[in-house]
């Protein structure tokens, strides 16, 4: 397994400085935020893309994932991460999400990233018909699946508390309609814990869908607030053992965006906890 850290904790830093910090802390990979201030695809000039490639090479980092979930650049007043969403009632808002995802897939191909992550539908307002929202999500995401196939970059859906697809069963029900090897699951262990699906019980069941993992801890209240691994109630020992048992040898990306005021401290603590635990479990890691 390989440890990476998400750049969305470094919102006060340029992407070049973020790469330097994450590499200096000992991580081998970086999840790059396809958003301001790091790599907003709609406004990323060729010179900026080359600067990212150059800094990755210089500091020996590999891209674990492109995070196309967050869209702060749009500054939607409803919520800066979820909106515009796949299931917005206004088709013009849905188009913003769709085109952002298409651009993020092309960006991933240009930077050599294996996949991108996206939101699982959108926020369903009270009274919204779930069947109709699922149909809209399917219709909007399929053009992006076609792009994923064209550029050989996987498109990963990330179940999220309070969004249309929260649980793994809902994810499976939705992707059953999509006949493509370029769609997959981003297994966020904190999100699973929040919705009552303890990750150690779901790793094996979702192994054939899982392409990438997000790691963060969650308090025993199961309220969706990302904590540094080791500070919450998730059983990382059981979860990491379960992941190892599936034969997974890909990226474990730590995602700690609430720690933008002290990202180095959070990243350092997370890596120390995880490497100690991986060592105790005799699980090889990079």
N, C-alpha and C positions, 0 to 999 in steps of 0.2 A: 504494500500500500504506500501511497505517497501523500504527504501533507502539503496543503496549499492554504492560502489565506485570501479572503475576498477584499478587493480594493474598496468596497463600499463603506469600510470603517475609516477610510482616509479621505473623507470629503473635503478636508481643509488642505489637502496636498495635491500637487500636480501628479499626473500619472507617472512621470519620470521619477519624481521623488518617492512616490509610493512603491514603485518597483525596487528602488534602492533600499528602502526601509524593510520591506518584506524579505528581501534576499538577505540582508544583514542579520535578520532575526533567525535565520536558519531554515526557512521554508524553501521547498524546491519548486513550488508552483504558486501561481497567482490567478485568481478569478478577476477578470477585468470587467468593470462596470460600464455597460454600454449606455452611459448617461453622463451628464455634466457632474463633475468637472473632468472626467477621465476620457471617455471615448464615445461621445454622442454621435452615432453614425451619420445623421443627417448633416452634421457640420464638420466632419472630420476630414481635413484636407490630406492629400497624399503625403505631404511633408510630416504631418503629425503621425500618420501610420508608420512611416519609416522611422521616426523617432522612437515609437513604441518598440518596434522590432529591434532597433539598435540597442536600446536600454535592456531589453530582455536578454539579448545575447551577451551584453557586457556584464550583466549580473548573474547569468546562469539560471534564469527562471524560465519555466515552461508555463503556458497558459493552461489552467485546468478547466476553465469554462468561461464563456462570455455571459454575463448576467444582463439579460434583456427584459427582466421583470420590472425593475424600477424605471420610472420615467419622470424624474424631477424636472427635466428640461421643459416639459410642457407646462408646468406650474398649474396644474388643474386644481381649482380651489376646493374640490370635494375631498381629495386625498392625493398626496403627491406620488405614492407608489403604485396604487391600484389603477388609477385613472389616467388617461382613457382606457377603458377595458374592452375585452373581446365581446362582451354581451351588453354594452351600452345600448340603450334604446335608440339613440341618435346614430344613424349609419355613418355620419361624418366623423364622429368620435371613434367609432369602431375602425374606420379607415386609418386613423392615426396610429392605433395600436398595430394594425395589420402591416402597414408600410414600415413602421419602426422594426417590426420583427423580420421583415424581408431584408431590410438594410443590415440588421444585426447578423443575419446568416451570411450575407456577403462579406461583412467585416470579419467574421470568424474565419471564413475561407482565406481571406487576404492575410490574416495574422497567423494562420496555422492552428487555430483552436479547433478542438474536435466536436464541440457542441455549444448550443446556447440554451438558456433556460427562459421560460415565459410563465405568465400567470395562468392559473387553471380556470379559464373562463373569466368571470369578473364578479363584482359584488352584486348580489341579487337583492334589490330593494324589496321591502315587505309587500307581499301580494304578487310578486313577479312569477310568472309561470315557468317552472323549471324545465319542462319539456321544450318549450319554445326557446328558452335561453340556450339550452344544449344544442338545438338545431342551429341557432345563430352562431354559436361558437364553432361548430363544425364547418359551417359555410365560410366563416372568416379565416379559419386556420388552414383549410385545405390548400389555398394558393401558396401558403408558406411552406407546407409540406412538400409541394412541388419544387419550390426553390431549394429546400433542404436536399432533395434528391439530386437536383442539378449541380449543387456546389459540394456535395458529399460532406455535409455538416449536419449532425443530428439536432433535432428540435425536441427539447425536454420539457415536459409539463411538470410543474411543481405544485402539488396540493398545498393549500394554504388555509388556515383557520379563517372563517368568515367569508370565504369566497365560494364560488359555485361548486368546485371540487375540493372538498376538505379531506375526504377519507379515501383509502386505497380502493375500496369497492366501487366508489363513484368514478375514480380514475379508470379502473378496468372496464366499467360499463361504457365509458366514453370512447376509449381508444380501441375497443373491439370493432368499432365502425371504420377505423382507419387501417387500410391495408398497405402499410409501408414500414420497412425496417429503419426508416429515418426518424421515426417518432419514438420517444422513450420517456422514462421517469427520472426526475430528479428527486431522490429520496431525502427529504429534510427530516432528520430524526427529531428535532425540536417540534416541528409542526405536527408530526405523528403523535408525539406525547401530548401536545395541547388538546388534540381531539379524542383522546382516550385510547389511542392505538400505540401501546408501548412498543418502541421500535424493535426491541430484541425479539418480539413475537411476530414481527412482520418482515424482517429482513429476508428470511428464506422464502417466504411466500411471494415476495415481490422481486426475487433475484433475477428472473428472466426478463423483467422490465427495467430494472435499475441500471442506469448508465453512469450515475454520478451521485455522490453523497454530499449534503450540507451537514455540518456539525455545529451545534450550539447547545447549551444547557437551558433548562426551563425550571422554574420554581415548582414546588409541589402543589401549588394552586392551579397549575396547568394554564395560567394566564400567558398569552402570547407575548413574551418579552424575552429577547435573546440575552442569555447570560454566558459568561466565560465557562467553558467546560470545567466541571468540578465544583461549581458554585451552586448548582441546582440539584434536582432530584432524579435526573435520568441515570439509569444504570449503564454507564459506559463500558464497564467490564463485560457485562453480558452482551451488549450491543456489538462491541468490537469482535468478541468471540463469534457471534452469529455472522458478522460480515466475513470474517476469515473463513468460516466453514463453507461459505458459498463459493470460495475460490476467487473472490473479487481482489484484483490487484491494482485498481485504478486510484483516482484521486479522492481524498477526504478533504473537502474544503471547509475551513472554519469561517463562519459568517457572523460577524459581530458588529453590524452597522450602528447599534446604539452607542458604541464607544468612540465616537468621532472626536471627543475631547482628549482621549488618551489611547489612541490606537496601538501604539508601540507596547504600552504596558499590557493591554488586553491580549495582543498577539503573542507576546512573550510568555505570559502566564498560561495561555491556552496550549502553546507548543510544549512547555515544560510538563504540563499535566498529561497531555496525550502521549508524549514520547516516553514518559515514565511508565504509564499504564501499558503501552504497547510492548515495552521492554519486559515488564513483569509477566505479560501474557505470552512472551516469546513470539510475538508477531513481527515479522520483518517489515521495516518501513524505510522510506527515504525522506 
